Amino acid sequence: RHHGIGPRAFLRRLRMRNACGLLATTRLPLAEIASLAGYADQSHFSREFKTAIGATPRAVREASL
């Protein structure tokens, strides 16, 4: 209630923030980033990332180089 969103959405936001940081600051494989951020697998991560950010993790990584 404090953040104005439910616990599930809050957790999703934290995972996405963590994943974005890893994409921008490391060269780890996407599957490893997905695992570190708490996603079941790379495809799960990629789907949620594209929905939240509007671009694929690979496109964001390439843009940050």
N, C-alpha and C positions, 0 to 999 in steps of 0.2 A: 504493500500500500504506500509505503514511504516514497517509492520511485515512480509511482503512477502506472506501473505495469505488473503483470503477474510474475510469479517466480520462474515459470518456464521461459517467458520472453526475456526476463532479466538474465537468466543463465545463457540464453542464446546470444544476447548482446555481449556478454563478457567473453564468450567463446570467440565471437567474431572479432572483437577488439584484439584479443590475444593473437588470433590467426593473422590479422592485418599487420600487427607488429612483427610477427615472425616473417611474413612475406617481404616486408620492407627492409628488414635488417639481417636476414640470413639467406643462404643459398640452399637451405634444406630442401629435400624433395617434397613435393606437395603431399604425398602420402604420409610423410613423417610430420609435417605441419598439422595435417588433419588429426593425426593421433595425439599429438601434443596438446591440441586445442580441445580435445574431448569428443571428436566425431568418430562414428563407427568405422568409417572408411573414407577414402578419397572422394568417391562419387557422392556420398552423403554431404561431405564438406563442400564440394563444388556446387551442388544444387542449392544448398542454403546460402552460400556465398553469392551466387549469381542473383538469387532472389533478394538478398539484403543490400548488395552493393550495386547490382546492375551490370556487372562485368564478371568474367571468369577470373579465378585466382591467377591463372597464367598471364592474362592480359594486364592485370594490376601489377604483377611482378615485373613484366617487361616494361611497363610504363614508368616504374620507379627506378630503372637502371640508369 
